[in-house]
Amino acid sequence: MASSEPSNLVKQLEAATKNPPQDPILRKQLYQASKKLFIAVEDQFDTIYRINYSAQIISVAKVAIDLKIFEILVKAKGPVSTSELAKTTKASDVLLGRILRFLASHDMVVEADEDSWTANNVAQVLSIAGFQAGLTHSFETLMPCLQHTPQFLADTGYINPADVVHSPFQLAHKTDVPAFVWAMGQPKLVADFQLWMSVLHESQKTFLDVIDFERLCRHAASDTVVFVDIGGGLGQQCALLKGRLPHLKGRVILQELSMVLPHAMQTPGVENTELDFWTGQPVKGARAYYMRNILHDYPDDKVLTLLKNTIAAMGSESVILVDEMVIPNKGAHPRALELDITMLTSLASMERTEKQWHALLAAAGLRIRESGTYNDATGESVMVLVPV
């Protein structure tokens, strides 16, 4: 590379930061290239400081969220001084100065001048209630699990965790019950998690964008069960289906535990019914048995039990729709792998690779008739399954 080329590249990069491209494909390409450049040019101290102090970023961001710093800066019409923020937040101006300098050094706010601050695009994101809820959920629920993970894996001989009541989660939260049972007694954390999930999936593609659901329901009568959402939470997917296909003939059924059903959505045309899915599937011959983010909660032996329970209820026109992450066998996106580590530390389970899914489904006596991916970053996909 000629000596003038690096300086020209620096100028081009600085120009791009001031006027980033609007084309989403070009933005993604620039983001990926910049990440590679970032790693290629950092020295050893940049590397160790970045990794060694990474936990401070979420911790200080959580303090800023609690003090509503991001909202204040986003709503302000110009720079806000440390002293002004101190008056609004009732926090020490010395403490606020330390927090704000840290935030600015990590590009979460902009240091407009000495003791003067403004919002940037990162602050805009961190001012959104749903994203704040996600960060709070990670800080309060997941970070304690991560702290216990190295010792847990060493103590268990580095085997892949597969016991839902023996994971870093139990050590971190001093409990002997599974995470989802523990969560029932933590209404604030559950509310944060639900808000986080809703903003994550807002305006995103869904399984209905990659399969022709109406084709699965051809010739259905009004009393035909066309959709059974197994363990469907508050009924968001049932509501999605009814909203997307309002004239669809047939019955739509939500199945959930008795403790969840009182909180479920009351969607016209959706039957909310009680079910512990380990006891078997009482609805026979439905066109589609749907499971979204259910199987990733459990190790292989439990997944096989659930799938075989469902197979026993299927009719000649039935399919199982598994809506889960399918991690590529090579070159997976960090978002998918971050969620995989979350499953490891909190539920002793896993997000599965394409190869692992094929092996597991074959063991259950199922084959993939068709599939579609609707989120390339996370690998979120729907698999249409039929018995072999």
HELIX and SHEET records of a PDB file:
HELIX    1   1 SER A    4  LYS A   18  1                                  15    
HELIX    2   2 PRO A   24  VAL A   41  1                                  18    
HELIX    3   3 GLN A   44  ASN A   52  1                                   9    
HELIX    4   4 SER A   54  ASP A   66  1                                  13    
HELIX    5   5 ILE A   69  LYS A   75  1                                   7    
HELIX    6   6 THR A   82  THR A   89  1                                   8    
HELIX    7   7 ASP A   93  SER A  105  1                                  13    
HELIX    8   8 ASN A  121  LEU A  126  1                                   6    
HELIX    9   9 ALA A  129  HIS A  137  1                                   9    
HELIX   10  10 SER A  138  LEU A  142  3                                   5    
HELIX   11  11 MET A  143  ASP A  155  1                                  13    
HELIX   12  12 PRO A  168  HIS A  173  1                                   6    
HELIX   13  13 ALA A  179  ALA A  183  1                                   5    
HELIX   14  14 PRO A  187  HIS A  201  1                                  15    
HELIX   15  15 PHE A  207  ASP A  209  5                                   3    
HELIX   16  16 PHE A  213  LEU A  216  1                                   4    
HELIX   17  17 GLN A  236  ARG A  244  1                                   9    
HELIX   18  18 LEU A  261  HIS A  263  5                                   3    
HELIX   19  19 PHE A  277  THR A  279  5                                   3    
HELIX   20  20 LEU A  295  ASP A  297  5                                   3    
HELIX   21  21 ASP A  300  ILE A  311  1                                  12    
HELIX   22  22 PRO A  334  LEU A  347  1                                  14    
HELIX   23  23 GLU A  354  ALA A  363  1                                  10    
SHEET    1   A 3 VAL A  80  SER A  81  0                                        
SHEET    2   A 3 SER A 116  THR A 118 -1                                        
SHEET    3   A 3 VAL A 110  ASP A 113 -1                                        
SHEET    1   B 7 VAL A 270  GLU A 274  0                                        
SHEET    2   B 7 ARG A 251  GLU A 256  1                                        
SHEET    3   B 7 VAL A 225  ILE A 230  1                                        
SHEET    4   B 7 ALA A 288  ARG A 292  1                                        
SHEET    5   B 7 VAL A 319  MET A 325  1                                        
SHEET    6   B 7 GLU A 380  PRO A 387 -1                                        
SHEET    7   B 7 LEU A 366  ASN A 375 -1                                        
END                                                                             
